[in-house]
Amino acid sequence: MDANDLAQEFSKQLAAGFGAIFVGSGISSASAVPNWIGLLGGMARTRLGLIIDAEDNLPLVAQYIVNQANGNRGPLVQHFREELTKHYPLNQYHTTLARTNVKNLWTTNYDTLLEDAFRRYFHVNVKASDDSVSRSVENSEIEVVKMHGCIENSPHDDLVVTQEDYETFFDRRPAMARRLGQDLLNKSFLFIGYSYEDSDINNILVEARRLARNATRQHFIILLRNQDAKKQQRQDLWLGDLARVGIQACQIDEFGELQKILDRIALKSRGNTVFVTGSHSRNERKQSTRLQCIGRLLAQESNLVLLDGQSAGTSRFVVSAYLEECIQRKADILRRLSVFPNPYAANPNFSNDRNLIPILKEWRSQLLRSAQVMVVYEGGMGTEAEVGVALDLGCQIIPVPECKEDLPWRLLDQNQGIQDALRSINGVYLDKALRCQVEPEDVMNCVRTILNH
């Protein structure tokens, strides 16, 4: 399957709320977290006299180590804890996943890097046991299901590490197994960070095969192409069998390609969404006409969703005109407008309260992870805080400067990344913005170009 097709198809599922991501150990490897060979190699050598490699059945090697200790799992699990609770930095894959509009992630990883990546802006609900997997999830929470347990929170006998653990998984964890089955039926999964030889992915796909007759969703997997011709031949046959049970594969030659695919998914998973921000302008009467024009132009794009942050000033002019145009066109407003809370909207006296900025950032994280495009007009401290969150979460920023002193101009002047992105997407718009000569039609053309890019 072509990488662009995969990104396009899976992004649609995420935008519609029917996508989930399954994360394997390859994602943590970029943070130097030891893989199975790294975790087992030393103990296999000293206790069993074995030199292991990727060809070995590694859960079986772990079983041998436990067997050699007369069934005592303690030394093996303690070794895992010592290795996996060291400090490891987040990597670019974690950062990109945290920017993706995904609510549900599964992982076979024991480490906590995946949930740590989301915790900067979001509340994370981690489920690592049968008792927890059926708990409800709040709308604002990111759900991370740790299928094989968590190195920090799971008791030693609840970590899936040995061959026996794999063999008895569906018997010992019936709630987890049922939940996996339900999600495989109801959501489209993207599997990343796995290899053909990975025992984790093979055990998971046994369940997918079992459910194949009732499968209603298309699943996807991204795999590194094997450089060994004979191994690649076997992998191709295996991928053909996966297609039979509804799992389309995309093969890549290097992990740099995975990053590009994830970057695209992170942005497109938000759908055709636009957020317009800014506060009261010094030329508000003149500017209000332009803002109302922007609102009407946005409403004329039938597949576009406007995000309303309940802000005064710029946003109100845009949203009011947008609503009026939608009403005149008899558009389904529930489909065309999404509303997000704003602490400053609760009371006019809050407007200059800096103490509310942390709350604003927390609340805006939900909005901005849903926004593909952010249009920025002149604004104060609240607008600056929103822009900071938007940059962290990877929104496409369109500054609209009125003069060479305001916030949009400073964004263009001081952030080369914003300039480079606009130059690659719409160089004509960038030239006009640098001259402070942007018209509503220019903004709309830039928005349209980004959404269709």
C-alpha positions as CSV (number, residue, x, y, z in Angstrom):
1,M,0.0,0.0,0.0
2,D,1.3,3.5,-0.9
3,A,2.3,5.6,2.1
4,N,0.2,8.6,0.9
5,D,-2.9,6.4,0.5
6,L,-2.4,4.9,4.0
7,A,-2.0,8.4,5.6
8,Q,-5.1,9.6,3.8
9,E,-7.3,6.7,4.6
10,F,-6.2,6.3,8.2
11,S,-6.5,10.1,8.9
12,K,-10.1,10.0,7.8
13,Q,-10.8,7.3,10.3
14,L,-9.1,9.3,13.1
15,A,-11.0,12.5,12.1
16,A,-14.3,10.6,12.3
17,G,-13.4,9.2,15.7
18,F,-13.0,5.6,14.5
19,G,-9.2,5.2,14.6
20,A,-6.7,3.7,17.1
21,I,-3.0,3.3,17.1
22,F,-1.1,0.2,18.3
23,V,2.5,1.0,19.3
24,G,5.3,-1.5,19.4
25,S,8.8,-1.5,20.8
26,G,10.3,0.0,17.7
27,I,8.9,3.4,18.7
28,S,10.8,3.3,22.0
29,S,14.0,2.1,20.4
30,A,14.7,5.5,19.1
31,S,14.9,6.7,22.7
32,A,17.6,4.0,23.4
33,V,15.1,1.9,25.4
34,P,16.5,-1.7,25.3
35,N,14.5,-4.1,23.1
36,W,13.9,-7.7,23.9
37,I,17.4,-8.8,22.9
38,G,18.9,-6.0,25.1
39,L,16.7,-7.0,28.0
40,L,17.3,-10.7,27.8
41,G,20.8,-10.9,26.3
42,G,22.8,-10.7,29.5
43,M,20.7,-13.1,31.5
44,A,20.5,-15.6,28.6
45,R,24.3,-15.6,28.4
46,T,25.1,-15.8,32.1
47,R,22.2,-18.1,33.2
48,L,21.6,-20.3,30.1
49,G,24.9,-20.0,28.2
50,L,22.9,-18.7,25.1
51,I,23.8,-16.0,22.6
52,I,20.5,-14.8,21.3
53,D,19.4,-12.8,18.3
54,A,16.3,-11.7,16.5
55,E,15.7,-15.2,15.1
56,D,15.1,-16.6,18.5
57,N,11.7,-17.0,20.1
58,L,12.4,-14.4,22.8
59,P,9.4,-15.0,25.1
60,L,10.5,-18.7,25.1
61,V,14.0,-17.5,26.1
62,A,12.4,-15.6,29.0
63,Q,10.5,-18.8,29.9
64,Y,13.8,-20.7,30.0
65,I,15.3,-18.1,32.4
66,V,12.3,-18.5,34.7
67,N,12.4,-22.3,34.4
68,Q,16.1,-22.2,35.3
69,A,15.2,-20.3,38.5
70,N,12.6,-23.0,39.5
71,G,9.7,-20.9,38.3
72,N,10.7,-17.8,40.2
73,R,9.9,-14.8,38.0
74,G,11.4,-12.3,40.5
75,P,15.0,-12.0,39.1
76,L,13.8,-11.6,35.5
77,V,11.1,-9.0,36.3
78,Q,13.4,-7.1,38.7
79,H,16.0,-7.0,35.9
80,F,13.3,-5.6,33.5
81,R,12.4,-2.9,36.1
82,E,16.0,-1.8,36.6
83,E,16.5,-1.4,32.9
84,L,13.2,0.2,32.0
85,T,12.8,2.6,34.8
86,K,16.0,4.5,33.9
87,H,15.5,7.9,32.4
88,Y,15.0,7.8,28.6
89,P,14.1,10.9,26.5
90,L,11.0,11.2,24.4
91,N,11.8,10.9,20.7
92,Q,10.3,12.4,17.6
93,Y,7.8,9.6,17.2
94,H,6.4,10.1,20.6
95,T,6.1,13.9,20.0
96,T,4.3,13.3,16.7
97,L,1.9,10.8,18.2
98,A,1.0,13.4,20.9
99,R,0.1,15.9,18.2
100,T,-2.2,13.4,16.5
101,N,-5.9,13.6,17.0
102,V,-6.2,10.1,18.5
103,K,-8.1,9.2,21.6
104,N,-7.2,5.5,22.0
105,L,-3.8,3.9,21.9
106,W,-2.8,0.3,22.6
107,T,0.8,-0.7,23.2
108,T,2.8,-3.8,24.1
109,N,5.6,-1.6,25.6
110,Y,6.3,-1.8,29.3
111,D,7.9,1.7,29.5
112,T,6.0,4.9,30.1
113,L,7.3,7.1,27.3
114,L,4.1,7.0,25.3
115,E,1.8,8.3,28.1
116,D,4.5,10.8,29.1
117,A,4.4,12.3,25.7
118,F,0.7,13.1,26.0
119,R,0.8,14.3,29.6
120,R,2.3,17.7,28.7
121,Y,-1.1,19.0,27.6
122,F,-3.6,16.1,28.1
123,H,-5.0,14.0,30.9
124,V,-4.0,10.4,30.2
125,N,-6.0,7.4,31.4
126,V,-3.6,4.4,31.6
127,K,-5.1,0.9,31.7
128,A,-2.7,-2.0,32.3
129,S,-4.8,-4.6,33.9
130,D,-8.1,-6.5,33.5
131,D,-9.6,-4.5,36.4
132,S,-8.9,-1.2,34.7
133,V,-9.7,-1.9,31.1
134,S,-13.4,-1.6,31.5
135,R,-13.2,1.8,33.2
136,S,-15.0,4.7,31.5
137,V,-12.9,7.4,29.9
138,E,-13.6,11.1,30.2
139,N,-14.1,13.1,26.9
140,S,-10.9,15.1,27.6
141,E,-8.8,12.0,28.4
142,I,-6.4,10.1,26.2
143,E,-6.7,6.4,26.8
144,V,-3.5,4.2,26.7
145,V,-4.1,0.5,27.0
146,K,-0.9,-1.3,28.0
147,M,-1.7,-4.9,26.9
148,H,1.4,-6.5,28.5
149,G,1.4,-4.4,31.7
150,C,3.3,-1.3,32.9
151,I,6.8,-1.5,34.3
152,E,6.0,1.2,36.9
153,N,2.5,0.1,38.1
154,S,1.9,-3.6,37.4
155,P,2.7,-6.3,39.9
156,H,5.4,-8.7,38.9
157,D,3.0,-11.5,38.1
158,D,0.9,-9.2,35.9
159,L,3.6,-8.4,33.3
160,V,3.4,-10.5,30.1
161,V,7.1,-11.6,29.6
162,T,7.3,-15.4,29.2
163,Q,6.0,-17.9,26.7
164,E,3.5,-19.2,29.3
165,D,2.3,-15.6,29.8
166,Y,1.6,-15.3,26.0
167,E,0.0,-18.8,25.8
168,T,-2.4,-18.0,28.7
169,F,-3.0,-14.4,27.9
170,F,-6.6,-14.6,26.7
171,D,-7.5,-16.9,29.7
172,R,-5.8,-14.8,32.4
173,R,-7.0,-11.5,30.9
174,P,-10.5,-12.1,29.6
175,A,-11.6,-8.4,29.9
176,M,-8.5,-7.2,28.0
177,A,-9.0,-9.9,25.3
178,R,-12.7,-8.9,24.9
179,R,-11.8,-5.2,24.7
180,L,-9.2,-5.9,22.1
181,G,-11.7,-7.9,20.1
182,Q,-14.3,-5.1,20.3
183,D,-11.8,-2.4,19.3
184,L,-10.6,-4.5,16.3
185,L,-14.2,-4.8,15.1
186,N,-15.2,-1.2,15.8
187,K,-12.1,0.8,15.0
188,S,-9.4,1.0,12.3
189,F,-6.0,0.3,13.8
190,L,-2.6,1.5,12.6
191,F,0.2,-0.8,13.9
192,I,3.6,0.9,14.1
193,G,6.9,-0.1,15.7
194,Y,6.7,-3.8,14.9
195,S,8.8,-6.1,12.7
196,Y,7.8,-9.3,10.9
197,E,9.8,-11.4,13.5
198,D,8.1,-9.6,16.4
199,S,6.3,-12.2,18.6
200,D,4.0,-9.4,20.0
201,I,2.5,-8.6,16.6
202,N,2.0,-12.3,15.8
203,N,0.1,-12.9,19.0
204,I,-2.1,-9.9,18.5
205,L,-2.9,-10.8,14.9
206,V,-4.1,-14.3,16.0
207,E,-7.1,-12.4,17.5
208,A,-7.5,-10.4,14.3
209,R,-7.6,-13.6,12.3
210,R,-10.1,-15.1,14.7
211,L,-12.4,-12.2,14.2
212,A,-11.8,-11.9,10.4
213,R,-15.3,-13.2,9.4
214,N,-16.9,-10.4,11.3
215,A,-14.4,-7.6,10.6
216,T,-16.0,-4.3,9.7
217,R,-13.0,-2.0,9.7
218,Q,-9.8,-1.8,7.6
219,H,-6.6,-2.0,9.6
220,F,-3.1,-0.8,8.6
221,I,0.5,-1.7,9.4
222,I,3.8,0.0,8.5
223,L,6.8,-2.3,8.3
224,L,10.5,-1.9,7.5
225,R,11.3,-3.8,4.3
226,N,13.7,-6.6,4.9
227,Q,17.1,-6.3,3.2
228,D,17.5,-10.1,3.1
229,A,15.8,-11.4,0.0
230,K,14.8,-14.7,1.5
231,K,13.4,-13.1,4.6
232,Q,11.6,-10.5,2.5
233,Q,10.0,-13.3,0.5
234,R,8.6,-14.7,3.7
235,Q,7.5,-11.3,4.8
236,D,5.6,-10.7,1.6
237,L,3.8,-14.0,1.9
238,W,2.9,-13.1,5.5
239,L,1.6,-9.6,4.4
240,G,-0.5,-11.3,1.8
241,D,-2.1,-13.3,4.5
242,L,-2.7,-10.2,6.6
243,A,-4.6,-8.6,3.7
244,R,-6.9,-11.6,3.8
245,V,-8.0,-10.6,7.3
246,G,-8.3,-6.9,6.6
247,I,-4.8,-5.6,7.4
248,Q,-3.2,-3.5,4.6
249,A,0.6,-3.2,4.8
250,C,2.8,-0.3,3.8
251,Q,6.5,-1.2,3.5
252,I,9.2,1.4,4.0
253,D,13.0,1.3,3.4
254,E,14.0,3.5,6.4
255,F,12.5,4.8,9.6
256,G,12.7,8.4,8.2
257,E,9.8,7.5,6.0
258,L,7.8,6.5,9.1
259,Q,8.3,9.9,10.5
260,K,7.0,11.6,7.3
261,I,3.9,9.4,7.4
262,L,3.2,10.1,11.0
263,D,3.7,13.8,10.5
264,R,1.0,13.8,7.7
265,I,-1.4,11.7,9.8
266,A,-0.9,14.1,12.8
267,L,-2.1,17.0,10.7
268,K,-4.7,15.4,8.6
269,S,-6.3,13.5,11.5
270,R,-7.8,16.8,12.6
271,G,-10.0,17.0,9.5
272,N,-10.7,20.2,7.5
273,T,-10.7,22.3,10.7
274,V,-9.9,26.0,11.1
275,F,-9.5,28.1,14.2
276,V,-9.4,31.9,14.0
277,T,-7.9,33.8,16.9
278,G,-7.1,37.4,17.9
279,S,-8.4,40.0,20.3
280,H,-9.8,43.5,19.9
281,S,-8.0,45.4,17.1
282,R,-7.0,49.1,17.3
283,N,-8.8,49.5,14.0
284,E,-11.8,47.4,15.0
285,R,-14.4,49.0,12.9
286,K,-12.4,48.6,9.7
287,Q,-11.1,45.2,10.7
288,S,-14.6,43.9,11.6
289,T,-15.7,44.1,8.0
290,R,-12.7,42.0,6.9
291,L,-13.3,39.5,9.7
292,Q,-16.9,39.1,8.7
293,C,-15.8,38.5,5.2
294,I,-13.5,35.8,6.3
295,G,-16.4,34.2,8.3
296,R,-18.6,34.1,5.2
297,L,-15.8,32.8,3.0
298,L,-15.1,29.9,5.4
299,A,-18.8,29.0,5.5
300,Q,-18.8,28.7,1.7
301,E,-16.4,25.8,1.9
302,S,-18.9,22.9,2.4
303,N,-16.5,20.5,3.9
304,L,-14.9,22.9,6.4
305,V,-15.4,22.9,10.2
306,L,-14.9,26.1,12.2
307,L,-13.7,25.8,15.7
308,D,-15.2,28.3,18.1
309,G,-13.1,29.1,21.2
310,Q,-15.7,31.4,22.8
311,S,-13.4,34.4,22.5
312,A,-14.3,38.0,22.3
313,G,-13.0,40.4,19.6
314,T,-11.7,38.7,16.4
315,S,-13.3,35.4,16.9
316,R,-16.8,36.7,17.5
317,F,-16.9,38.7,14.3
318,V,-15.7,35.6,12.3
319,V,-18.1,33.1,14.1
320,S,-21.1,35.4,13.8
321,A,-20.7,35.9,10.1
322,Y,-19.9,32.2,9.6
323,L,-23.1,31.2,11.4
324,E,-25.2,33.7,9.4
325,E,-23.8,32.3,6.1
326,C,-24.4,28.7,7.2
327,I,-28.0,29.6,8.1
328,Q,-28.6,31.2,4.8
329,R,-27.2,28.2,3.0
330,K,-29.3,25.8,5.2
331,A,-26.1,24.0,6.3
332,D,-26.0,21.5,9.1
333,I,-24.5,23.7,11.8
334,L,-23.9,20.8,14.2
335,R,-21.5,19.4,11.5
336,R,-20.0,22.7,10.6
337,L,-19.2,24.2,14.0
338,S,-17.4,22.8,17.1
339,V,-17.4,24.8,20.3
340,F,-14.7,24.7,23.0
341,P,-14.7,26.3,26.4
342,N,-12.7,29.4,27.3
343,P,-12.1,30.4,31.0
344,Y,-12.0,34.1,30.0
345,A,-15.6,33.8,28.6
346,A,-17.0,33.1,32.1
347,N,-16.8,36.7,33.3
348,P,-15.8,40.0,31.5
349,N,-13.7,40.9,34.6
350,F,-11.4,37.9,33.8
351,S,-10.2,39.5,30.5
352,N,-6.8,40.7,31.9
353,D,-6.2,38.0,34.5
354,R,-2.8,36.4,33.8
355,N,-3.5,33.7,36.4
356,L,-6.0,32.1,34.0
357,I,-3.3,31.5,31.3
358,P,-2.4,28.0,32.5
359,I,-6.1,27.0,32.5
360,L,-6.4,28.5,29.0
361,K,-3.5,26.5,27.7
362,E,-4.9,23.3,29.2
363,W,-8.4,23.9,27.7
364,R,-7.0,25.1,24.4
365,S,-4.9,21.9,24.0
366,Q,-8.1,20.0,23.2
367,L,-9.1,22.6,20.6
368,L,-5.7,23.0,19.0
369,R,-5.1,19.3,18.7
370,S,-8.3,19.3,16.7
371,A,-7.3,22.3,14.5
372,Q,-5.4,21.7,11.2
373,V,-5.2,25.5,10.5
374,M,-4.9,28.4,12.9
375,V,-5.4,31.9,11.5
376,V,-3.8,34.6,13.7
377,Y,-4.8,38.2,13.9
378,E,-3.5,40.9,16.3
379,G,-4.0,39.8,20.0
380,G,-2.8,40.0,23.5
381,M,-1.5,37.6,26.1
382,G,-4.3,35.1,25.6
383,T,-3.7,35.0,21.8
384,E,0.1,34.6,22.4
385,A,-0.6,31.7,24.8
386,E,-2.8,30.0,22.2
387,V,-0.2,30.4,19.5
388,G,2.4,28.8,21.8
389,V,0.2,25.7,22.3
390,A,-0.6,25.6,18.5
391,L,3.1,25.6,17.6
392,D,3.8,22.8,20.1
393,L,0.9,20.8,18.7
394,G,1.9,21.3,15.1
395,C,-0.9,23.4,13.7
396,Q,-0.4,25.1,10.4
397,I,-0.2,28.8,11.3
398,I,-1.4,31.6,9.0
399,P,-0.5,35.0,10.5
400,V,-2.4,38.0,9.2
401,P,-0.4,41.2,10.0
402,E,-1.9,44.6,10.0
403,C,1.4,46.4,10.6
404,K,5.1,45.7,11.4
405,E,4.5,45.8,15.2
406,D,1.7,43.4,15.9
407,L,1.7,39.7,16.9
408,P,1.2,38.2,13.5
409,W,4.1,40.2,12.1
410,R,6.3,39.1,15.0
411,L,5.4,35.5,14.3
412,L,6.5,35.9,10.7
413,D,9.6,37.8,11.6
414,Q,10.8,35.6,14.4
415,N,9.7,32.1,13.5
416,Q,11.5,30.8,10.4
417,G,9.5,27.6,10.6
418,I,6.2,29.5,10.0
419,Q,7.8,31.4,7.0
420,D,9.2,28.2,5.5
421,A,5.8,26.4,5.8
422,L,4.0,29.3,4.1
423,R,6.6,29.6,1.4
424,S,6.2,25.9,0.5
425,I,2.4,26.1,0.5
426,N,1.6,29.5,-0.7
427,G,4.5,31.8,-1.5
428,V,2.2,34.5,-2.9
429,Y,0.4,34.8,0.5
430,L,3.7,35.0,2.4
431,D,4.9,37.9,0.1
432,K,1.7,39.8,0.8
433,A,1.8,39.1,4.5
434,L,5.4,40.4,4.7
435,R,4.1,43.6,3.1
436,C,1.1,43.7,5.5
437,Q,-1.2,43.7,2.4
438,V,-3.3,40.7,3.1
439,E,-7.0,40.7,2.0
440,P,-9.7,38.2,3.2
441,E,-9.6,36.4,-0.1
442,D,-5.8,35.8,0.3
443,V,-6.4,34.3,3.7
444,M,-9.1,32.0,2.3
445,N,-6.9,30.9,-0.6
446,C,-4.1,30.0,1.9
447,V,-6.5,28.1,4.1
448,R,-7.9,26.2,1.0
449,T,-4.4,25.4,-0.2
450,I,-3.4,23.9,3.2
451,L,-6.6,21.8,3.5
452,N,-6.2,20.4,0.0
453,H,-2.4,20.0,0.2
